[in-house]
């Protein structure tokens, strides 16, 4: 019997596989936990197999689920590819995109490579900087669009494309002392603000031992044992680890990545903005 599938089911399935949670997946795809559960039930019935092991607190893929995940990602990607080929396949132009360094390094290469594959006549200029500098340069007209880190409770505008759960990170085998030594970016920085606010609320003494405007500098300092830092939970590089210690550091509030673009974008810019939003929705 032929199997028919809805792309929305695929996106929910992918979101659960990558977050390990039905509730978090619901936040990603904009649906309630119960709605997501019904979607997965429908998907499993259609495939005639069990995709998730729900016996533990953390939802995990079954063997069949692991196999299907690759197909699901390819089907969603093919949808975008078909749309791109049928809508302005030969769009031309230049686009200047600004982005935080860590986000550009970890998430954007594959997304941008996929865009250029389908739109080979578009020239991309990507620059990495701190959010404060990106916003300032955008207001001066230096960027067509920027990705910025922000506090979702305080800063609005643009299009939310990513939610970042944050963790404390340190060098392997690092022993934390008091006051807690911190390696952070200069002000204003959402990670810095999150770290200091959490420590102050829990009344834990701290001291900034090293400040670096670059991700590479921050990671190098932490690896060298100069202190601990704040990173997105999915961006922990080799040589660093999640802090696990008797100090009982406070939990960190999430950060958010938003896309801000010019009101009057070229057709190429509109296509790239849509591609970034669509791609990050699929993988967040």
Secondary structure, DSSP 8 states (H G I E B T S, - for coil): ------HHHHHHHHHHHHHS-HHHHHHHHT--HHHHHHHHHHHHHHHTS--EE-SSSS-EE-HHHHHHHHHHHHHHHHHHHHHHHHSSTT--EEEEEEE-HHHIIIIIHHHHHHHHHH-TTEEEEEEE--HHHHHHHHHTT--SEEEEEE-TTT---SEEEEEE-EEEEEETT----SSEEEEE--SS-HHHHHHHHHHHHTT--EEEEEE-SSHHHHHHHHHTTS-BEEEETT---TTEEE--STT-------EEEEEEE-SS--HHHHHHHHHHHHHHHHH-
